[in-house]
């Protein structure tokens, strides 16, 4: 009993720390995505397109500069700390900081010197100043990543979480201030984008300060405390009235401890030469870095292909940038949908990992099946709902209806991206870290080829169709791999029919309600009318879809009982009463074709 409490108590801080770090990352990404809305509203589509293109390039270079080293730092620091080798842990941090500091400096130099070349490759020569300004972030971000990895290796999740939020808040605050200044002084779109990109450096510096200042403060306090202990020990050992001996000759406890610690550090560190340490860092960093590089490929491909392809189709440079900005309106919403799906999937990954650890393949398959069923429902509802409401959502968020057709198409890419995000999270829970990166890399090739084929003929709508193909390919590959690893059963025709009926009911209600609200709000200003149309339709669509799933039996007690935070709570009883009311006393339609969650 005592052992179980100990284990529980030991795991609780770890889970809380992981939840804190995950929540901070989610909030940080949400802030970063939402800040694009005021940027487009105030600066216009041309500056927004220029910002988006340069942002994709900078993110790729920041990813390359880090290349998975922070994860390696976290792993190796945790290993050294667990063995009591504090000197080894500090050595890992020093070498990693030096390695990433050098790589960040090299990346900064490349972007500074080759900014004009990159801008020409994009087909946007005016982007050079924004590239140079954004490259300043590379002087701070790599070191910040090392310090975060070191803190996580010591199970300190609070400082990395605070650092992430400080970085994003500082970046957005500077961006808004620079944006207002540029607009107030009538700056050009290129100058405005360059000023706004200064926020990346300010944010990176803020994140570094949030990590470094508490660390330096604790180190100073530790030195002062150690000096006080040494002084008291020296005073006690000196004869009454005699002056204290100098520290170098006093034989104080601090010196003895320091010498012993140094000798222990040399003995422990002797197992790792410099070459071996670098090899250990590379062994962890390279696979993780390859996976992290795959994610920003979509934005980079669009940045380097779409403006050029649109200009080749007859648009001027300014028109191509404005079209690219209108296209990125839908990309911002796509990122929100994918972010929500991936964050929700993370709640189911611990159960999947536990089942894999127990070698309970049946339970792992059941958990994966539940997660994918929920993912299909969420992806389908998000795709259909956003496609139907693309017009009012576009006007409400971005002031006009430009790019609405592309946004409606990107809604289906968002659905596919949500499926891929959930499947990738489940694959990682099963221990497959490589496949999701390979699938995204293959999908990036599809995106590049489809852009070249479709964008010249169909413009940004063609690019949106290319996104559907790319994200669809990534989702198909990930789901296929997941079915093989988790032995998931294929959904039956009855279950698919119930989900399709629920989706049709949602679509009908959303379409009719949108038409009615649009007619009622016809005399209001366009943005207010669009908001009053979109918001009630989103809420009504979500409620109708959930109620239809319950009413048709697609979502029943066996499913919602397996969801984290539902089983054994008041929500479970409320859902049971709602299900009974919707079915009007009919028997529970759950049968053997439905998911049965594993016990525990």
GUSE-972695 format. One line per field, with one value per residue (C-alpha): residue number from 1; x, y, z. Coordinates in nm, 4 decimals, decimal comma. Layout:
// residues N
seq = (NUM_...)
c1 = (X_...)
c2 = (Y_...)
c3 = (Z_...)
***
This chain:
// residues 600
seq = (1_2_3_4_5_6_7_8_9_10_11_12_13_14_15_16_17_18_19_20_21_22_23_24_25_26_27_28_29_30_31_32_33_34_35_36_37_38_39_40_41_42_43_44_45_46_47_48_49_50_51_52_53_54_55_56_57_58_59_60_61_62_63_64_65_66_67_68_69_70_71_72_73_74_75_76_77_78_79_80_81_82_83_84_85_86_87_88_89_90_91_92_93_94_95_96_97_98_99_100_101_102_103_104_105_106_107_108_109_110_111_112_113_114_115_116_117_118_119_120_121_122_123_124_125_126_127_128_129_130_131_132_133_134_135_136_137_138_139_140_141_142_143_144_145_146_147_148_149_150_151_152_153_154_155_156_157_158_159_160_161_162_163_164_165_166_167_168_169_170_171_172_173_174_175_176_177_178_179_180_181_182_183_184_185_186_187_188_189_190_191_192_193_194_195_196_197_198_199_200_201_202_203_204_205_206_207_208_209_210_211_212_213_214_215_216_217_218_219_220_221_222_223_224_225_226_227_228_229_230_231_232_233_234_235_236_237_238_239_240_241_242_243_244_245_246_247_248_249_250_251_252_253_254_255_256_257_258_259_260_261_262_263_264_265_266_267_268_269_270_271_272_273_274_275_276_277_278_279_280_281_282_283_284_285_286_287_288_289_290_291_292_293_294_295_296_297_298_299_300_301_302_303_304_305_306_307_308_309_310_311_312_313_314_315_316_317_318_319_320_321_322_323_324_325_326_327_328_329_330_331_332_333_334_335_336_337_338_339_340_341_342_343_344_345_346_347_348_349_350_351_352_353_354_355_356_357_358_359_360_361_362_363_364_365_366_367_368_369_370_371_372_373_374_375_376_377_378_379_380_381_382_383_384_385_386_387_388_389_390_391_392_393_394_395_396_397_398_399_400_401_402_403_404_405_406_407_408_409_410_411_412_413_414_415_416_417_418_419_420_421_422_423_424_425_426_427_428_429_430_431_432_433_434_435_436_437_438_439_440_441_442_443_444_445_446_447_448_449_450_451_452_453_454_455_456_457_458_459_460_461_462_463_464_465_466_467_468_469_470_471_472_473_474_475_476_477_478_479_480_481_482_483_484_485_486_487_488_489_490_491_492_493_494_495_496_497_498_499_500_501_502_503_504_505_506_507_508_509_510_511_512_513_514_515_516_517_518_519_520_521_522_523_524_525_526_527_528_529_530_531_532_533_534_535_536_537_538_539_540_541_542_543_544_545_546_547_548_549_550_551_552_553_554_555_556_557_558_559_560_561_562_563_564_565_566_567_568_569_570_571_572_573_574_575_576_577_578_579_580_581_582_583_584_585_586_587_588_589_590_591_592_593_594_595_596_597_598_599_600)
c1 = (0,0000_0,2831_0,4618_0,1549_0,1141_0,4788_0,4554_0,1435_0,2903_0,6004_0,4172_0,1760_0,4320_0,5585_0,2095_0,1318_0,4564_0,3859_0,0342_0,1737_0,4276_0,1731_-0,0790_0,1798_0,2782_-0,0874_-0,1571_0,1618_0,0691_-0,2842_-0,1553_0,0851_-0,1930_-0,4466_-0,1994_-0,2185_-0,5734_-0,4917_-0,1851_-0,3982_-0,6723_-0,4396_-0,1648_-0,3638_-0,3154_0,0085_0,1975_0,0342_0,1492_0,5012_0,5055_0,3804_0,6415_0,9336_0,7957_0,7967_1,1605_1,2706_1,0913_1,2680_1,6070_1,5326_1,4348_1,7526_1,9642_1,8223_1,7850_1,6543_1,9400_1,7039_1,5422_1,8875_1,9801_1,6661_1,7400_2,1113_2,0663_1,7975_2,0331_2,3280_2,1077_1,9582_2,3126_2,4109_2,6595_2,5853_2,9165_2,8258_2,4845_2,6450_2,8938_2,6081_2,4540_2,7826_2,8598_2,5039_2,4923_2,8177_2,6996_2,3647_2,5129_2,7508_2,4759_2,2494_2,5262_2,5990_2,2303_2,2094_2,5104_2,3621_2,0305_2,2002_2,4334_2,1936_1,8716_1,8558_1,9129_1,6367_1,4024_1,4689_1,4100_1,0743_0,9982_0,9594_1,2724_1,1128_1,1284_1,5041_1,4736_1,2172_1,4461_1,7369_1,5222_1,3769_1,7242_1,8071_1,5986_1,8646_2,1036_1,8772_1,6466_1,9030_2,0406_1,6846_1,6065_1,9116_1,8155_1,4592_1,5852_1,8123_1,5293_1,3005_1,5743_1,5675_1,1862_1,1469_0,8574_0,7529_1,0399_1,0143_0,6390_0,6859_0,9582_0,7322_0,4566_0,7017_0,8469_0,5098_0,3718_0,6844_0,6752_0,3088_0,3371_0,6300_0,4597_0,1471_0,3462_0,5622_0,2554_0,0755_0,3896_0,4419_0,0806_0,0765_0,3850_0,2668_0,5349_0,5297_0,4164_0,7800_0,8925_0,5893_0,6637_1,0281_0,9286_0,6788_0,9411_1,1512_0,9081_1,0671_1,3993_1,2312_1,0298_1,3356_1,5234_1,2287_1,2171_1,5913_1,5599_1,2787_1,5094_1,8415_1,7502_1,6071_1,9003_2,1567_1,9718_1,9722_2,3399_2,4271_2,2227_2,3936_2,7375_2,6428_2,5062_2,8170_3,0410_2,8478_2,8853_3,2569_3,3047_3,1287_3,3302_3,6559_3,5603_3,4825_3,8143_4,0265_4,1687_3,9824_4,0938_4,2934_4,2236_4,0539_4,2900_4,2608_4,0304_4,3150_4,4835_4,1953_4,0990_3,7361_3,4437_3,3608_3,7064_3,7043_3,3589_3,4603_3,7706_3,5802_3,3114_3,5695_3,7377_3,4012_3,3113_3,6347_3,5753_3,2154_3,2941_3,5877_3,3427_3,2428_3,5097_3,4186_3,3700_3,1523_2,9402_2,8840_2,8005_2,5443_2,3869_2,3728_2,2237_1,9168_1,9073_1,9223_1,6058_1,4105_1,5464_1,4401_1,0875_1,0741_1,1976_0,9106_0,6411_0,7366_0,7923_0,4374_0,4727_0,8190_0,7023_0,4159_0,6490_0,8945_0,6427_0,3120_0,4284_0,6404_0,3664_0,1070_0,3382_0,4015_0,0236_0,0105_-0,0135_0,2192_0,4458_0,2099_-0,0953_0,0787_0,1676_-0,1897_-0,3226_-0,0743_-0,1960_-0,5584_-0,4550_-0,2918_-0,6194_-0,7385_-0,4019_-0,4428_-0,7780_-0,6315_-0,3589_-0,6179_-0,8140_-0,5000_-0,3779_-0,7081_-0,7071_-0,3475_-0,4021_-0,7116_-0,5284_-0,2570_-0,5112_-0,5506_-0,1828_-0,0939_-0,3490_-0,2110_0,1464_0,0479_-0,1194_0,1913_0,4113_0,1907_0,2116_-0,1681_-0,2111_-0,5885_-0,6240_-0,3865_-0,5955_-0,9153_-0,7752_-0,6453_-0,9829_-1,1631_-0,9211_-0,9519_-1,3307_-1,3369_-1,0839_-1,3011_-1,6019_-1,4120_-1,2381_-1,5563_-1,7567_-1,4791_-1,4353_-1,8047_-1,8850_-1,5962_-1,6666_-2,0300_-1,9375_-1,6264_-1,7942_-1,9124_-1,6015_-1,3754_-1,5553_-1,5842_-1,2128_-1,0460_-1,2831_-1,3729_-1,4560_-1,1373_-1,0109_-1,3391_-1,3341_-0,9778_-1,0784_-1,3697_-1,1355_-0,8775_-1,1497_-1,1216_-0,7421_-0,7906_-1,0029_-0,7332_-0,4676_-0,6649_-0,6751_-0,3013_-0,2288_-0,4259_-0,2813_0,0713_0,0173_-0,1095_0,1866_0,4189_0,2289_0,2961_0,6668_0,6901_0,8591_0,9880_0,6794_0,4912_0,7959_0,8338_0,4643_0,4829_0,7939_0,6174_0,3127_0,5384_0,6538_0,2891_0,2258_0,5147_0,4091_0,0407_0,1223_0,3172_0,0319_-0,2716_-0,1690_-0,0930_-0,4361_-0,6539_-0,4577_-0,4877_-0,7829_-0,5409_-0,2982_-0,5834_-0,6592_-0,2897_-0,3156_-0,6098_-0,4046_-0,0984_-0,2722_-0,4929_-0,1844_-0,0236_-0,3442_-0,3861_-0,0279_-0,0487_-0,3847_-0,2592_0,0503_-0,1597_-0,3939_-0,0968_0,0638_-0,2485_-0,4499_-0,7454_-1,0736_-1,2180_-1,5368_-1,8567_-2,1088_-2,3677_-2,1357_-2,0305_-2,3937_-2,4834_-2,1929_-2,2869_-2,6484_-2,5301_-2,3066_-2,5908_-2,8172_-2,5501_-2,4920_-2,8628_-2,9104_-2,6002_-2,6968_-3,0559_-2,9574_-2,6830_-2,9284_-3,1834_-2,9318_-2,7800_-3,1219_-3,1984_-2,8628_-2,8711_-2,8927_-2,5935_-2,2285_-2,0724_-1,8343_-2,0966_-2,3479_-2,0906_-2,0009_-2,3681_-2,4086_-2,0955_-2,0931_-2,4483_-2,4013_-2,0803_-2,2474_-2,5645_-2,3675_-2,1608_-2,4683_-2,6685_-2,3831_-2,3221_-2,6947_-2,7280_-2,4367_-2,6056_-2,9501_-2,8300_-2,6246_-2,2921_-2,1873_-2,3007_-2,2094_-1,9333_-1,7617_-1,8043_-1,7218_-1,3723_-1,3054_-1,0709_-1,2600_-1,6054_-1,6245_-1,7592_-1,8482_-2,1728_-2,1151_-2,1588_-2,4994_-2,6072_-2,5057_-2,6986_-3,0131_-2,9675_-2,9258_-3,2408_-3,4379_-3,3189_-3,3965_-3,7346_-3,7034_-3,5798_-3,3279_-2,9620_-2,8428_-2,4854_-2,4020_-2,0974_-2,0136_-1,9340_-1,6210_-1,5916_-1,3259_-1,0800_-1,1097_-0,8725)
c2 = (0,0000_0,2311_0,1487_0,2276_0,5632_0,6373_0,5585_0,7612_1,0489_1,0279_1,0243_1,3029_1,5864_1,4479_1,4381_1,7855_1,9175_1,7608_1,9052_2,2483_2,2407_2,1110_2,3755_2,6498_2,5221_2,5119_2,8622_2,9903_2,8445_2,9784_3,3306_3,3005_3,1940_3,4517_3,7408_3,7008_3,8354_4,1939_4,1880_4,1228_4,3590_4,6541_4,5968_4,4345_4,1211_4,2291_4,2885_3,9784_3,7686_3,9073_3,8384_3,4807_3,4014_3,5281_3,3676_3,0254_3,0705_3,1860_2,9038_2,6523_2,8048_2,8140_2,4482_2,3616_2,5574_2,3587_2,0239_1,8248_1,9178_2,0443_1,7000_1,5418_1,7856_1,6909_1,3184_1,3391_1,5831_1,3579_1,0606_1,2397_1,3818_1,0394_0,9032_1,1917_1,3305_1,7025_1,7927_1,5713_1,7368_2,0821_1,9606_1,8496_2,1957_2,3755_2,1748_2,1909_2,5660_2,6070_2,3823_2,5562_2,8996_2,8352_2,6925_2,9874_3,2329_3,0529_3,0543_3,4250_3,4968_3,2972_3,4830_3,8205_3,7635_3,5729_3,7635_3,9114_3,5693_3,4070_3,6933_3,6472_3,2728_3,3505_3,5857_3,8710_4,0935_4,3283_4,0522_4,0937_4,3446_4,1289_3,8249_4,0155_4,1450_3,8025_3,6441_3,8339_3,5765_3,3147_3,4918_3,4078_3,1177_2,8303_2,9083_2,9397_2,5942_2,4450_2,5960_2,4710_2,1227_2,1294_2,2384_1,9666_1,7102_1,8110_1,7779_2,1546_2,2309_2,5658_2,7720_2,6348_2,6947_3,0501_3,1035_2,9930_3,2286_3,5144_3,4653_3,4672_3,7595_3,9694_3,8851_3,9742_4,2922_4,4171_4,3143_4,5125_4,8173_4,8054_4,7517_5,0545_5,2663_5,1591_5,2232_5,5577_5,6692_5,5381_5,2756_5,0496_4,6831_4,5672_4,8021_4,7115_4,3399_4,4002_4,5982_4,3338_4,0597_4,2360_4,0817_3,7416_3,8650_4,0466_3,7347_3,5104_3,7488_3,7529_3,3732_3,3606_3,6140_3,4114_3,1082_3,2740_3,5318_3,2837_3,0510_3,3257_3,4412_3,0903_3,0452_3,3734_3,2812_2,9431_3,1034_3,3454_3,0637_2,8534_3,1487_3,2047_2,8415_2,8503_3,1704_3,0293_2,7079_2,9059_3,1263_2,8249_2,6582_2,9735_3,0472_3,3135_3,6563_3,5274_3,6549_3,4035_3,2212_3,2906_3,0572_2,9205_2,7893_2,7370_2,3857_2,4974_2,2650_2,4507_2,3878_2,0231_1,9719_2,1558_1,9469_1,6252_1,7353_1,8148_1,4775_1,3007_1,5004_1,3945_1,0292_1,0327_1,2465_1,0262_0,7869_1,0603_1,2236_1,5273_1,3126_1,0657_1,3433_1,4965_1,1517_1,0942_1,4338_1,3607_1,0134_1,1663_1,4992_1,3836_1,1651_1,4239_1,7028_1,5199_1,4903_1,8577_1,9743_1,7955_2,0081_2,3539_2,2168_2,2998_2,6695_2,6836_2,5188_2,7643_3,0590_2,9579_2,8450_3,0313_3,3935_3,2868_3,0673_3,3420_3,5910_3,3415_3,3221_3,6977_3,8682_4,1485_4,1097_4,3124_4,1206_3,7875_3,8861_4,0019_3,6719_3,4821_3,6789_3,5917_3,2256_3,2420_3,3489_2,9925_2,8557_3,0341_2,8596_2,5286_2,5576_2,6208_2,3074_2,0909_2,2373_2,1576_1,8004_1,7332_1,8767_1,6631_1,3523_1,4116_1,3342_0,9784_0,9054_0,8172_0,5353_0,4070_0,4227_0,2399_-0,0360_-0,0706_-0,0890_-0,3699_-0,5399_-0,5320_-0,5142_-0,5515_-0,2522_-0,0486_-0,1284_-0,0336_0,2976_0,3769_0,2873_0,5199_0,8048_0,7643_0,7460_1,0749_1,2179_1,1251_1,2916_1,6073_1,6299_1,5765_1,8271_2,0885_2,0467_2,0644_2,3386_2,5642_2,5081_2,6134_2,9157_3,0235_3,3421_3,4885_3,3640_3,5288_3,8621_3,8529_3,7837_3,9473_4,2325_4,1201_3,8097_3,7808_3,4221_3,2713_2,9931_2,8998_2,9058_2,6720_2,4287_2,4585_2,3507_1,9998_2,0186_2,1117_1,8007_1,5825_1,7631_1,6933_1,3225_1,3224_1,5017_1,2496_0,9496_1,0898_1,1376_0,7805_0,6444_0,8269_0,6773_0,3344_0,4148_0,4959_0,8350_0,8091_0,7342_1,0634_1,2613_1,0442_1,0805_1,4596_1,4654_1,2582_1,4856_1,7898_1,6463_1,6034_1,9667_2,0952_1,8942_1,9820_2,3524_2,3503_2,1718_2,3555_2,7053_2,8498_2,7447_2,7993_3,0475_3,0215_2,7840_2,5500_2,5840_2,4950_2,1846_2,0964_2,1267_1,8842_1,6337_1,6741_1,6539_1,3743_1,1768_1,2301_1,1267_0,8156_0,7047_0,7644_0,5891_0,2944_0,2642_0,2966_0,0168_-0,2114_-0,1279_-0,1273_-0,3965_-0,1601_-0,2976_-0,1310_0,0710_-0,1085_0,0183_0,0741_0,2947_0,4909_0,5415_0,6782_0,9235_1,0310_1,0891_1,3020_1,5028_1,5581_1,6819_1,9259_2,0551_2,1099_2,3016_2,5165_2,6015_2,6951_2,8922_3,0790_3,1808_3,2991_3,4961_3,6530_3,7785_3,9137_4,0933_4,2419_4,6034_4,5832_4,6610_4,3684_4,2498_4,2645_4,0853_3,8179_3,7659_3,7417_3,4800_3,2736_3,2481_3,1129_2,8738_2,7319_2,6742_2,5299_2,3040_2,1596_2,0951_1,9405_1,7157_1,5905_1,5350_1,3521_1,1248_1,0363_0,9994_0,7662_0,5594_0,6476_0,7990_0,5973_0,5223_0,2851_0,5623_0,8608_0,6443_0,5976_0,9696_1,1290_1,3362_1,1900_0,8453_0,8571_1,2266_1,4235_1,4595_1,0857_1,0925_1,3989_1,2358_0,9229_1,1280_1,3170_0,9913_0,8477_1,1610_1,1667_0,7993_0,8312_0,5086_0,2994_0,0275_0,1174_0,0783_0,0013_-0,3455_-0,5512_-0,3199_-0,0413_0,0254_-0,1398_0,0395_-0,1688_-0,1777_0,0645)
c3 = (0,0000_0,0907_-0,2317_-0,4349_-0,2641_-0,3208_-0,6852_-0,7196_-0,5408_-0,7487_-1,0764_-0,9894_-1,0080_-1,3375_-1,4863_-1,3524_-1,4961_-1,8338_-1,8304_-1,7374_-2,0194_-2,2702_-2,1671_-2,2031_-2,5477_-2,6529_-2,5265_-2,6868_-3,0253_-2,9936_-2,9260_-3,2179_-3,4528_-3,3407_-3,3711_-3,7478_-3,7470_-3,6324_-3,8574_-4,1643_-4,0490_-3,9991_-4,2571_-4,5399_-4,7444_-4,9148_-4,5881_-4,4401_-4,7342_-4,7066_-4,3333_-4,3830_-4,6472_-4,4386_-4,1223_-4,2887_-4,3915_-4,0461_-3,8666_-4,0891_-4,0143_-3,6418_-3,6597_-3,8472_-3,5983_-3,3051_-3,4899_-3,1928_-2,9577_-2,6800_-2,6624_-2,6446_-2,3664_-2,1734_-2,2070_-2,1215_-1,8324_-1,6856_-1,7204_-1,5557_-1,2785_-1,2019_-1,1569_-0,9297_-1,1826_-1,1550_-1,3163_-1,6136_-1,6411_-1,6430_-1,9034_-2,1287_-2,0955_-2,1679_-2,4792_-2,6068_-2,5500_-2,7385_-3,0206_-3,0651_-3,0111_-3,3000_-3,5217_-3,4453_-3,5229_-3,8511_-3,9479_-3,8609_-4,0826_-4,3720_-4,3575_-4,3247_-4,6182_-4,8433_-4,7681_-5,1176_-5,2732_-5,0675_-5,1506_-5,5237_-5,4941_-5,3380_-5,6235_-5,3731_-5,3754_-5,1218_-4,8571_-4,8002_-4,5143_-4,3347_-4,3690_-4,2157_-3,9313_-3,8493_-3,8477_-3,5257_-3,3396_-3,4189_-3,1808_-2,8834_-2,9665_-2,9755_-2,6276_-2,4959_-2,6332_-2,4560_-2,1210_-2,1579_-2,2366_-1,9316_-1,7041_-1,8392_-1,7825_-1,4146_-1,4127_-1,3745_-1,6090_-1,4634_-1,6027_-1,9600_-1,9524_-1,8273_-2,0871_-2,3722_-2,2636_-2,2044_-2,5520_-2,7250_-2,5256_-2,5869_-2,9573_-2,9999_-2,7914_-2,9973_-3,3204_-3,2379_-3,1293_-3,4435_-3,6591_-3,5166_-3,5527_-3,9155_-4,0112_-3,8327_-4,0264_-4,3619_-4,4119_-4,7166_-4,6862_-4,7075_-4,4297_-4,2191_-4,2526_-4,1588_-3,8492_-3,7419_-3,7806_-3,5186_-3,2733_-3,3320_-3,1925_-2,9025_-2,8207_-2,8363_-2,6068_-2,3660_-2,3585_-2,2910_-2,0099_-1,8505_-1,8452_-1,7619_-1,4950_-1,2384_-1,3091_-1,2486_-0,9361_-0,7867_-0,8720_-0,6984_-0,3918_-0,3843_-0,3953_-0,1171_0,0984_0,0413_0,1238_0,4474_0,5513_0,4724_0,6706_0,9791_0,9602_0,9362_1,2285_1,4470_1,3640_1,4299_1,7807_1,9833_1,8754_1,5805_1,2323_1,0000_0,7692_0,3968_0,2144_0,0070_0,3228_0,5623_0,4650_0,4867_0,4308_0,1128_-0,0366_0,0673_-0,0787_-0,3933_-0,4380_-0,3777_-0,6184_-0,8834_-0,8385_-0,8580_-1,1670_-1,3339_-1,2455_-1,3660_-1,6719_-1,7713_-1,9368_-2,1832_-2,3921_-2,5978_-2,9048_-2,7178_-2,5710_-2,9141_-3,0511_-2,7759_-2,8429_-3,2162_-3,1623_-2,9964_-3,1791_-3,5412_-3,5445_-3,3463_-3,5651_-3,8794_-3,7400_-3,6394_-3,9794_-4,1552_-3,9891_-4,1305_-4,4812_-4,5943_-4,5136_-4,6680_-4,9899_-5,0207_-4,9516_-5,2236_-5,4864_-5,4659_-5,5196_-5,8170_-5,9638_-5,9262_-6,0960_-6,3763_-6,4215_-6,4891_-6,1499_-6,0495_-5,7472_-5,5263_-5,6512_-5,5926_-5,2358_-5,1707_-5,3068_-5,0921_-4,7905_-4,8723_-4,8995_-4,5567_-4,4003_-4,4488_-4,3364_-4,0013_-3,9463_-4,0648_-3,8016_-3,5308_-3,6250_-3,6386_-3,3097_-3,1380_-3,2702_-3,1700_-2,8219_-2,7684_-2,8888_-2,6302_-2,3564_-2,4885_-2,5484_-2,1840_-2,1787_-2,5078_-2,3791_-2,0596_-2,2617_-2,4772_-2,1664_-2,0291_-2,3699_-2,3756_-2,7524_-2,7379_-2,5053_-2,7212_-3,0283_-2,8465_-2,7255_-3,0730_-3,2263_-2,9853_-3,0553_-3,4316_-3,4151_-3,2253_-3,4708_-3,7696_-3,6126_-3,5209_-3,8592_-4,0579_-3,8517_-3,8669_-4,2427_-4,3316_-4,0817_-4,1833_-4,5522_-4,5053_-4,2938_-4,4853_-4,6093_-4,2769_-4,0925_-4,3494_-4,3303_-3,9498_-3,8963_-4,1965_-4,2900_-4,6458_-4,8458_-5,0484_-5,0569_-4,9364_-5,1962_-5,0967_-4,7298_-4,7983_-4,9729_-4,6961_-4,4522_-4,5959_-4,5741_-4,2076_-4,1580_-4,3116_-4,1058_-3,7867_-3,8729_-3,9384_-3,6112_-3,4065_-3,5894_-3,5462_-3,1716_-3,1396_-3,3352_-3,0982_-2,8057_-2,9564_-2,9796_-3,3525_-3,3694_-3,7248_-3,9347_-3,8743_-3,9924_-4,3020_-4,3812_-4,3549_-4,5723_-4,8393_-4,8148_-4,8605_-5,1919_-5,2908_-5,1947_-5,4059_-5,7119_-5,6754_-5,6319_-5,9564_-6,1329_-5,9944_-5,8800_-6,2275_-6,3536_-6,0444_-5,8324_-5,4562_-5,4976_-5,6746_-5,3831_-5,1469_-5,3550_-5,3317_-4,9531_-4,9525_-5,1511_-4,9283_-4,5927_-4,7235_-4,8228_-4,4811_-4,3031_-4,5187_-4,4576_-4,0825_-4,0425_-4,2481_-4,0296_-3,7146_-3,8229_-3,8702_-3,5363_-3,3188_-3,5022_-3,5182_-3,6556_-3,9602_-3,8956_-3,9881_-4,2398_-3,9676_-3,7607_-4,0704_-4,1677_-3,8251_-3,8362_-4,1907_-4,0848_-3,7924_-4,0219_-4,2684_-3,9884_-3,8732_-4,2273_-4,2866_-3,9623_-4,0189_-4,3770_-4,2893_-3,9799_-4,1687_-4,4409_-4,1849_-3,9773_-4,2887_-4,3921_-4,0439_-4,0132_-4,3611_-4,2409_-4,0067_-4,0892_-4,2789_-4,0072_-3,7337_-3,9546_-4,0394_-3,6733_-3,5737_-3,8444_-3,7814_-3,4021_-3,3495_-3,6406_-3,4940_-3,1577_-3,3108_-3,5426_-3,2571_-3,0439_-3,3278_-3,4349_-3,0796_-3,0196_-3,3516_-3,2662_-2,9379_-3,0951_-3,3705_-3,1271_-3,2817_-2,9472_-2,6469_-2,2860_-2,3869_-2,5823_-2,3528_-2,0509_-2,1923_-2,2311_-1,9753_-1,7200_-1,7986_-1,6388_-1,2842_-1,2972_-1,3191_-1,6921_-1,7386_-1,5672_-1,7658_-2,0926_-1,9973_-1,9290_-2,2564_-2,4484_-2,2936_-2,3782_-2,7380_-2,7883_-2,6168_-2,4274_-2,7191_-2,6321_-2,6208_-2,9801_-2,8748_-2,9938_-3,0824_-3,3707_-3,1218_-2,9303_-2,5879_-2,3842_-2,1855_-1,8090_-1,6418)
***
